[in-house]
Every structure is written in structure tokens, then in C-alpha cells.
Amino acid sequence: MSDAVADELAIRDTLVRYCHLLDDGKLDELLALFTPDAVFAFGAEHQGTAALAAFFEKSQGTAEQRGRHVTVNTLVEIDGDGAVAVSDFLYFGLGSPAPEPRLIGRYTDTLSRDGNRWRIARRDAVLASRS
């Protein structure tokens, strides 16, 4: 397998792990996917591990808040030890009697190589709109 293919698979693995860890409430493991000074921009910007932890705890901290995040249509561009990935996302709340679509949008992730793995340095989440 070429280095480029291995890097792209590792980046996709990071993005998939994000969804699983967030949905499973494994916030410590989730935070390890981000660089220590990472920024998550979803409306407001949250920078650094402590701010990200507070954001995720507030929005996804209890089982009742969590649902299922789905990331699709990912395009990855790698440039040395940096990369940008653009993905569409869907969020389904676990309503009753069935999951309900709640959000749709696009992630733009800036990632950096950290040894043999890729970590998110910045994630911009923008909700879809008709404009």
C-alpha cells in the first residue's frame, strides 16, 4: 500500500472514530483525536482541550443528548504532514419510536500528522442552507 493511501485511510479512520466515540459518550477518547490547541467551530469557536471538553459535555454529555452522527462523501487532500478533509454529515436524534434526522451540514477538517496517526487541528461545522 502506498504512503498516500495509508495516510488517507488513517484520516478516514480518525473521522469515523469521531462519530463512534461521540455517539458512545467516550469523551476522553474523543478528545484524543484532536490536537491540544484544536479549534471546533460550530457557531462559536471552542479552542483547546478544556474548551472542547466543555462543549462536548454540554452538547453530548448524557445518553439522552446523544444520537448517531454519520459522515459521508469525504474528500481528502494531503500535503506532507497536513491534510484537509471535507465531508457531509447527518445527525440523527434517537427519538421515539425511531431515530429522527435533526441536522445536516458539512465538516471541513484540517488535520495534522502526529507520529503514525492523524489528529484534527480544526473542525468547521456548517449547517446546510438553501442559500
BALO-545304 format. One record per residue: x, y, z of N, C-alpha, C in turn; residue number from 1; residue in three letters; chain. Coordinates in nm, 3 decimals. Layout:
<pts>
+---------+---------+---------+---------+---------+---------+---------+---------+---------+-------+------+--------+
|     n_u |     n_v |     n_w |    ca_u |    ca_v |    ca_w |     c_u |     c_v |     c_w | zamar | bafi | dodren |
+---------+---------+---------+---------+---------+---------+---------+---------+---------+-------+------+--------+
|       X |       Y |       Z |       X |       Y |       Z |       X |       Y |       Z |   NUM |  ALA |      A |
...
+---------+---------+---------+---------+---------+---------+---------+---------+---------+-------+------+--------+
</pts>
This chain:
<pts>
+---------+---------+---------+---------+---------+---------+---------+---------+---------+-------+------+--------+
|     n_u |     n_v |     n_w |    ca_u |    ca_v |    ca_w |     c_u |     c_v |     c_w | zamar | bafi | dodren |
+---------+---------+---------+---------+---------+---------+---------+---------+---------+-------+------+--------+
|   0.086 |  -0.118 |   0.000 |   0.000 |   0.000 |   0.000 |   0.091 |   0.124 |   0.000 |     1 |  MET |      A |
|   0.057 |   0.221 |  -0.081 |   0.137 |   0.343 |  -0.087 |   0.117 |   0.426 |   0.039 |     2 |  SER |      A |
|   0.213 |   0.515 |   0.066 |   0.202 |   0.604 |   0.181 |   0.079 |   0.693 |   0.171 |     3 |  ASP |      A |
|   0.048 |   0.741 |   0.050 |  -0.068 |   0.829 |   0.031 |  -0.198 |   0.756 |   0.064 |     4 |  ALA |      A |
|  -0.209 |   0.633 |   0.020 |  -0.330 |   0.554 |   0.050 |  -0.338 |   0.527 |   0.200 |     5 |  VAL |      A |
|  -0.226 |   0.491 |   0.261 |  -0.225 |   0.466 |   0.405 |  -0.264 |   0.591 |   0.483 |     6 |  ALA |      A |
|  -0.212 |   0.707 |   0.440 |  -0.249 |   0.832 |   0.506 |  -0.397 |   0.862 |   0.492 |     7 |  ASP |      A |
|  -0.451 |   0.844 |   0.372 |  -0.593 |   0.872 |   0.352 |  -0.680 |   0.778 |   0.437 |     8 |  GLU |      A |
|  -0.644 |   0.652 |   0.444 |  -0.718 |   0.558 |   0.528 |  -0.709 |   0.597 |   0.675 |     9 |  LEU |      A |
|  -0.592 |   0.642 |   0.719 |  -0.576 |   0.683 |   0.858 |  -0.660 |   0.807 |   0.888 |    10 |  ALA |      A |
|  -0.667 |   0.900 |   0.793 |  -0.751 |   1.019 |   0.811 |  -0.897 |   0.980 |   0.818 |    11 |  ILE |      A |
|  -0.940 |   0.895 |   0.728 |  -1.080 |   0.849 |   0.731 |  -1.111 |   0.776 |   0.862 |    12 |  ARG |      A |
|  -1.014 |   0.701 |   0.912 |  -1.030 |   0.632 |   1.040 |  -1.053 |   0.734 |   1.153 |    13 |  ASP |      A |
|  -0.978 |   0.842 |   1.153 |  -0.997 |   0.947 |   1.254 |  -1.137 |   1.004 |   1.248 |    14 |  THR |      A |
|  -1.187 |   1.029 |   1.128 |  -1.321 |   1.087 |   1.113 |  -1.430 |   0.990 |   1.156 |    15 |  LEU |      A |
|  -1.411 |   0.863 |   1.127 |  -1.508 |   0.761 |   1.169 |  -1.506 |   0.747 |   1.322 |    16 |  VAL |      A |
|  -1.386 |   0.743 |   1.378 |  -1.374 |   0.731 |   1.524 |  -1.443 |   0.847 |   1.595 |    17 |  ARG |      A |
|  -1.433 |   0.966 |   1.538 |  -1.501 |   1.082 |   1.594 |  -1.650 |   1.051 |   1.614 |    18 |  TYR |      A |
|  -1.715 |   1.003 |   1.509 |  -1.859 |   0.973 |   1.517 |  -1.888 |   0.867 |   1.623 |    19 |  CYS |      A |
|  -1.814 |   0.758 |   1.621 |  -1.840 |   0.649 |   1.715 |  -1.817 |   0.692 |   1.859 |    20 |  HIS |      A |
|  -1.705 |   0.759 |   1.885 |  -1.673 |   0.798 |   2.022 |  -1.770 |   0.902 |   2.075 |    21 |  LEU |      A |
|  -1.808 |   0.998 |   1.992 |  -1.904 |   1.099 |   2.034 |  -2.039 |   1.035 |   2.065 |    22 |  LEU |      A |
|  -2.084 |   0.948 |   1.976 |  -2.214 |   0.884 |   1.995 |  -2.215 |   0.789 |   2.114 |    23 |  ASP |      A |
|  -2.100 |   0.731 |   2.146 |  -2.091 |   0.639 |   2.259 |  -2.058 |   0.710 |   2.390 |    24 |  ASP |      A |
|  -2.040 |   0.841 |   2.385 |  -2.012 |   0.917 |   2.506 |  -1.873 |   0.895 |   2.563 |    25 |  GLY |      A |
|  -1.780 |   0.854 |   2.480 |  -1.642 |   0.831 |   2.525 |  -1.561 |   0.958 |   2.500 |    26 |  LYS |      A |
|  -1.589 |   1.058 |   2.583 |  -1.536 |   1.191 |   2.557 |  -1.385 |   1.199 |   2.574 |    27 |  LEU |      A |
|  -1.325 |   1.126 |   2.667 |  -1.180 |   1.130 |   2.682 |  -1.111 |   1.078 |   2.557 |    28 |  ASP |      A |
|  -1.161 |   0.967 |   2.504 |  -1.104 |   0.911 |   2.381 |  -1.130 |   1.004 |   2.263 |    29 |  GLU |      A |
|  -1.246 |   1.067 |   2.261 |  -1.280 |   1.162 |   2.156 |  -1.181 |   1.278 |   2.156 |    30 |  LEU |      A |
|  -1.153 |   1.333 |   2.273 |  -1.062 |   1.446 |   2.282 |  -0.922 |   1.412 |   2.233 |    31 |  LEU |      A |
|  -0.883 |   1.286 |   2.244 |  -0.751 |   1.243 |   2.197 |  -0.740 |   1.248 |   2.044 |    32 |  ALA |      A |
|  -0.852 |   1.261 |   1.974 |  -0.849 |   1.273 |   1.827 |  -0.810 |   1.414 |   1.783 |    33 |  LEU |      A |
|  -0.808 |   1.508 |   1.877 |  -0.780 |   1.648 |   1.847 |  -0.641 |   1.686 |   1.897 |    34 |  PHE |      A |
|  -0.578 |   1.781 |   1.829 |  -0.453 |   1.836 |   1.881 |  -0.485 |   1.917 |   2.007 |    35 |  THR |      A |
|  -0.387 |   1.938 |   2.095 |  -0.415 |   2.011 |   2.220 |  -0.470 |   2.152 |   2.199 |    36 |  PRO |      A |
|  -0.436 |   2.218 |   2.090 |  -0.483 |   2.353 |   2.064 |  -0.591 |   2.358 |   1.957 |    37 |  ASP |      A |
|  -0.656 |   2.246 |   1.933 |  -0.756 |   2.236 |   1.826 |  -0.870 |   2.335 |   1.845 |    38 |  ALA |      A |
|  -0.930 |   2.370 |   1.732 |  -1.047 |   2.456 |   1.730 |  -1.163 |   2.377 |   1.671 |    39 |  VAL |      A |
|  -1.278 |   2.385 |   1.738 |  -1.403 |   2.331 |   1.684 |  -1.496 |   2.451 |   1.668 |    40 |  PHE |      A |
|  -1.532 |   2.479 |   1.543 |  -1.618 |   2.593 |   1.514 |  -1.754 |   2.542 |   1.469 |    41 |  ALA |      A |
|  -1.851 |   2.564 |   1.554 |  -1.991 |   2.529 |   1.523 |  -2.074 |   2.641 |   1.584 |    42 |  PHE |      A |
|  -2.096 |   2.746 |   1.505 |  -2.149 |   2.869 |   1.562 |  -2.033 |   2.941 |   1.627 |    43 |  GLY |      A |
|  -2.012 |   2.918 |   1.756 |  -1.898 |   2.974 |   1.828 |  -1.776 |   2.886 |   1.807 |    44 |  ALA |      A |
|  -1.659 |   2.942 |   1.834 |  -1.536 |   2.865 |   1.828 |  -1.497 |   2.819 |   1.968 |    45 |  GLU |      A |
|  -1.455 |   2.694 |   1.977 |  -1.409 |   2.635 |   2.103 |  -1.266 |   2.589 |   2.077 |    46 |  HIS |      A |
|  -1.170 |   2.646 |   2.154 |  -1.030 |   2.615 |   2.127 |  -0.963 |   2.555 |   2.249 |    47 |  GLN |      A |
|  -0.887 |   2.448 |   2.224 |  -0.811 |   2.382 |   2.329 |  -0.890 |   2.269 |   2.393 |    48 |  GLY |      A |
|  -0.818 |   2.180 |   2.455 |  -0.878 |   2.059 |   2.512 |  -0.987 |   2.091 |   2.614 |    49 |  THR |      A |
|  -0.963 |   2.185 |   2.704 |  -1.062 |   2.217 |   2.807 |  -1.190 |   2.273 |   2.746 |    50 |  ALA |      A |
|  -1.176 |   2.362 |   2.648 |  -1.295 |   2.420 |   2.584 |  -1.371 |   2.315 |   2.504 |    51 |  ALA |      A |
|  -1.298 |   2.227 |   2.435 |  -1.364 |   2.119 |   2.361 |  -1.437 |   2.025 |   2.458 |    52 |  LEU |      A |
|  -1.372 |   1.992 |   2.568 |  -1.436 |   1.903 |   2.666 |  -1.565 |   1.965 |   2.717 |    53 |  ALA |      A |
|  -1.563 |   2.094 |   2.749 |  -1.684 |   2.161 |   2.798 |  -1.793 |   2.163 |   2.691 |    54 |  ALA |      A |
|  -1.756 |   2.189 |   2.566 |  -1.852 |   2.191 |   2.457 |  -1.917 |   2.054 |   2.438 |    55 |  PHE |      A |
|  -1.835 |   1.949 |   2.432 |  -1.890 |   1.815 |   2.411 |  -1.972 |   1.770 |   2.531 |    56 |  PHE |      A |
|  -1.929 |   1.803 |   2.650 |  -2.004 |   1.765 |   2.771 |  -2.140 |   1.832 |   2.770 |    57 |  GLU |      A |
|  -2.144 |   1.959 |   2.732 |  -2.271 |   2.032 |   2.730 |  -2.365 |   1.978 |   2.623 |    58 |  LYS |      A |
|  -2.310 |   1.946 |   2.505 |  -2.397 |   1.907 |   2.394 |  -2.420 |   1.756 |   2.384 |    59 |  SER |      A |
|  -2.330 |   1.674 |   2.437 |  -2.340 |   1.529 |   2.419 |  -2.311 |   1.451 |   2.547 |    60 |  GLN |      A |
|  -2.314 |   1.518 |   2.660 |  -2.268 |   1.458 |   2.784 |  -2.357 |   1.350 |   2.844 |    61 |  GLY |      A |
|  -2.484 |   1.349 |   2.811 |  -2.573 |   1.248 |   2.867 |  -2.627 |   1.159 |   2.756 |    62 |  THR |      A |
|  -2.666 |   1.040 |   2.793 |  -2.720 |   0.945 |   2.694 |  -2.840 |   1.003 |   2.621 |    63 |  ALA |      A |
|  -2.920 |   1.084 |   2.689 |  -3.038 |   1.143 |   2.627 |  -3.002 |   1.244 |   2.518 |    64 |  GLU |      A |
|  -2.884 |   1.303 |   2.527 |  -2.841 |   1.402 |   2.428 |  -2.782 |   1.337 |   2.303 |    65 |  GLN |      A |
|  -2.733 |   1.217 |   2.317 |  -2.660 |   1.155 |   2.207 |  -2.753 |   1.088 |   2.108 |    66 |  ARG |      A |
|  -2.706 |   1.082 |   1.986 |  -2.777 |   1.016 |   1.878 |  -2.676 |   0.944 |   1.793 |    67 |  GLY |      A |
|  -2.687 |   0.960 |   1.662 |  -2.593 |   0.899 |   1.569 |  -2.547 |   1.003 |   1.468 |    68 |  ARG |      A |
|  -2.416 |   1.018 |   1.461 |  -2.353 |   1.105 |   1.361 |  -2.308 |   1.018 |   1.244 |    69 |  HIS |      A |
|  -2.334 |   1.065 |   1.125 |  -2.296 |   0.993 |   1.004 |  -2.217 |   1.091 |   0.917 |    70 |  VAL |      A |
|  -2.097 |   1.050 |   0.875 |  -2.013 |   1.132 |   0.790 |  -1.996 |   1.061 |   0.657 |    71 |  THR |      A |
|  -2.024 |   1.132 |   0.547 |  -2.020 |   1.071 |   0.414 |  -1.957 |   1.168 |   0.313 |    72 |  VAL |      A |
|  -1.933 |   1.117 |   0.192 |  -1.885 |   1.198 |   0.079 |  -1.756 |   1.273 |   0.112 |    73 |  ASN |      A |
|  -1.665 |   1.204 |   0.177 |  -1.542 |   1.268 |   0.223 |  -1.439 |   1.279 |   0.110 |    74 |  THR |      A |
|  -1.388 |   1.400 |   0.094 |  -1.277 |   1.427 |   0.003 |  -1.157 |   1.463 |   0.088 |    75 |  LEU |      A |
|  -1.042 |   1.400 |   0.061 |  -0.922 |   1.422 |   0.140 |  -0.811 |   1.473 |   0.049 |    76 |  VAL |      A |
|  -0.747 |   1.581 |   0.090 |  -0.629 |   1.633 |   0.021 |  -0.515 |   1.638 |   0.122 |    77 |  GLU |      A |
|  -0.407 |   1.568 |   0.091 |  -0.293 |   1.558 |   0.181 |  -0.178 |   1.639 |   0.124 |    78 |  ILE |      A |
|  -0.112 |   1.714 |   0.213 |   0.005 |   1.791 |   0.173 |   0.110 |   1.773 |   0.282 |    79 |  ASP |      A |
|   0.197 |   1.676 |   0.263 |   0.301 |   1.647 |   0.362 |   0.241 |   1.597 |   0.492 |    80 |  GLY |      A |
|   0.267 |   1.671 |   0.601 |   0.216 |   1.632 |   0.731 |   0.085 |   1.702 |   0.767 |    81 |  ASP |      A |
|   0.022 |   1.763 |   0.667 |  -0.106 |   1.828 |   0.687 |  -0.207 |   1.776 |   0.587 |    82 |  GLY |      A |
|  -0.333 |   1.793 |   0.618 |  -0.439 |   1.748 |   0.528 |  -0.566 |   1.829 |   0.553 |    83 |  ALA |      A |
|  -0.649 |   1.833 |   0.451 |  -0.783 |   1.890 |   0.464 |  -0.882 |   1.785 |   0.416 |    84 |  VAL |      A |
|  -0.985 |   1.762 |   0.495 |  -1.092 |   1.669 |   0.458 |  -1.224 |   1.745 |   0.463 |    85 |  ALA |      A |
|  -1.303 |   1.729 |   0.360 |  -1.436 |   1.791 |   0.354 |  -1.537 |   1.678 |   0.345 |    86 |  VAL |      A |
|  -1.633 |   1.679 |   0.438 |  -1.732 |   1.570 |   0.448 |  -1.871 |   1.629 |   0.471 |    87 |  SER |      A |
|  -1.971 |   1.562 |   0.417 |  -2.108 |   1.593 |   0.455 |  -2.142 |   1.515 |   0.580 |    88 |  ASP |      A |
|  -2.227 |   1.573 |   0.666 |  -2.267 |   1.500 |   0.786 |  -2.417 |   1.506 |   0.806 |    89 |  PHE |      A |
|  -2.465 |   1.404 |   0.873 |  -2.604 |   1.394 |   0.915 |  -2.603 |   1.360 |   1.063 |    90 |  LEU |      A |
|  -2.696 |   1.416 |   1.137 |  -2.710 |   1.381 |   1.278 |  -2.854 |   1.336 |   1.299 |    91 |  TYR |      A |
|  -2.868 |   1.218 |   1.356 |  -3.000 |   1.163 |   1.389 |  -3.015 |   1.158 |   1.539 |    92 |  PHE |      A |
|  -3.119 |   1.225 |   1.590 |  -3.152 |   1.213 |   1.731 |  -3.225 |   1.082 |   1.753 |    93 |  GLY |      A |
|  -3.207 |   1.024 |   1.870 |  -3.272 |   0.897 |   1.899 |  -3.410 |   0.923 |   1.956 |    94 |  LEU |      A |
|  -3.500 |   0.959 |   1.867 |  -3.638 |   0.989 |   1.907 |  -3.718 |   0.862 |   1.928 |    95 |  GLY |      A |
|  -3.842 |   0.882 |   1.965 |  -3.930 |   0.769 |   1.987 |  -4.046 |   0.783 |   1.889 |    96 |  SER |      A |
|  -4.079 |   0.683 |   1.815 |  -4.032 |   0.544 |   1.822 |  -3.909 |   0.516 |   1.738 |    97 |  PRO |      A |
|  -3.861 |   0.613 |   1.657 |  -3.749 |   0.586 |   1.567 |  -3.654 |   0.706 |   1.566 |    98 |  ALA |      A |
|  -3.532 |   0.684 |   1.521 |  -3.440 |   0.797 |   1.507 |  -3.498 |   0.904 |   1.415 |    99 |  PRO |      A |
|  -3.465 |   1.030 |   1.446 |  -3.517 |   1.143 |   1.369 |  -3.401 |   1.224 |   1.314 |   100 |  GLU |      A |
|  -3.402 |   1.256 |   1.184 |  -3.298 |   1.344 |   1.132 |  -3.311 |   1.483 |   1.195 |   101 |  PRO |      A |
|  -3.200 |   1.535 |   1.246 |  -3.205 |   1.665 |   1.313 |  -3.116 |   1.769 |   1.247 |   102 |  ARG |      A |
|  -2.999 |   1.728 |   1.198 |  -2.906 |   1.823 |   1.138 |  -2.842 |   1.764 |   1.013 |   103 |  LEU |      A |
|  -2.813 |   1.850 |   0.918 |  -2.735 |   1.812 |   0.801 |  -2.641 |   1.928 |   0.771 |   104 |  ILE |      A |
|  -2.519 |   1.894 |   0.735 |  -2.424 |   2.001 |   0.709 |  -2.295 |   1.948 |   0.651 |   105 |  GLY |      A |
|  -2.191 |   2.029 |   0.666 |  -2.061 |   1.992 |   0.610 |  -1.952 |   2.024 |   0.712 |   106 |  ARG |      A |
|  -1.863 |   1.927 |   0.728 |  -1.742 |   1.946 |   0.807 |  -1.628 |   1.980 |   0.713 |   107 |  TYR |      A |
|  -1.548 |   2.076 |   0.750 |  -1.418 |   2.097 |   0.688 |  -1.315 |   2.079 |   0.798 |   108 |  THR |      A |
|  -1.233 |   1.976 |   0.784 |  -1.135 |   1.942 |   0.886 |  -0.995 |   1.970 |   0.836 |   109 |  ASP |      A |
|  -0.917 |   2.033 |   0.920 |  -0.774 |   2.047 |   0.898 |  -0.708 |   1.950 |   0.995 |   110 |  THR |      A |
|  -0.627 |   1.860 |   0.942 |  -0.565 |   1.757 |   1.024 |  -0.413 |   1.768 |   1.016 |   111 |  LEU |      A |
|  -0.347 |   1.717 |   1.119 |  -0.201 |   1.714 |   1.118 |  -0.155 |   1.576 |   1.162 |   112 |  SER |      A |
|  -0.043 |   1.536 |   1.102 |   0.015 |   1.407 |   1.135 |   0.080 |   1.417 |   1.274 |   113 |  ARG |      A |
|   0.054 |   1.317 |   1.356 |   0.112 |   1.308 |   1.489 |   0.168 |   1.167 |   1.501 |   114 |  ASP |      A |
|   0.294 |   1.151 |   1.466 |   0.353 |   1.017 |   1.463 |   0.289 |   0.935 |   1.353 |   115 |  GLY |      A |
|   0.227 |   0.824 |   1.392 |   0.165 |   0.736 |   1.291 |   0.013 |   0.755 |   1.283 |   116 |  ASN |      A |
|  -0.038 |   0.864 |   1.340 |  -0.182 |   0.889 |   1.332 |  -0.207 |   1.033 |   1.290 |   117 |  ARG |      A |
|  -0.330 |   1.061 |   1.257 |  -0.372 |   1.195 |   1.217 |  -0.468 |   1.248 |   1.321 |   118 |  TRP |      A |
|  -0.449 |   1.375 |   1.359 |  -0.536 |   1.438 |   1.458 |  -0.601 |   1.563 |   1.397 |   119 |  ARG |      A |
|  -0.717 |   1.595 |   1.447 |  -0.792 |   1.711 |   1.399 |  -0.736 |   1.836 |   1.466 |   120 |  ILE |      A |
|  -0.690 |   1.931 |   1.385 |  -0.641 |   2.058 |   1.436 |  -0.751 |   2.165 |   1.433 |   121 |  ALA |      A |
|  -0.842 |   2.149 |   1.338 |  -0.956 |   2.242 |   1.328 |  -1.071 |   2.170 |   1.260 |   122 |  ARG |      A |
|  -1.188 |   2.188 |   1.316 |  -1.310 |   2.135 |   1.253 |  -1.411 |   2.249 |   1.246 |   123 |  ARG |      A |
|  -1.450 |   2.280 |   1.122 |  -1.556 |   2.378 |   1.099 |  -1.680 |   2.300 |   1.059 |   124 |  ASP |      A |
|  -1.787 |   2.317 |   1.132 |  -1.915 |   2.252 |   1.104 |  -2.015 |   2.360 |   1.062 |   125 |  ALA |      A |
|  -2.067 |   2.347 |   0.940 |  -2.161 |   2.445 |   0.887 |  -2.288 |   2.372 |   0.847 |   126 |  VAL |      A |
|  -2.400 |   2.417 |   0.900 |  -2.527 |   2.355 |   0.865 |  -2.566 |   2.391 |   0.722 |   127 |  LEU |      A |
|  -2.632 |   2.298 |   0.657 |  -2.678 |   2.321 |   0.520 |  -2.788 |   2.425 |   0.520 |   128 |  ALA |      A |
|  -2.789 |   2.504 |   0.414 |  -2.896 |   2.603 |   0.396 |  -2.930 |   2.610 |   0.250 |   129 |  SER |      A |
|  -3.040 |   2.672 |   0.220 |  -3.084 |   2.681 |   0.080 |  -3.010 |   2.790 |   0.003 |   130 |  ARG |      A |
|  -2.938 |   2.875 |   0.072 |  -2.871 |   2.986 |   0.002 |  -2.735 |   2.947 |  -0.051 |   131 |  SER |      A |
+---------+---------+---------+---------+---------+---------+---------+---------+---------+-------+------+--------+
</pts>
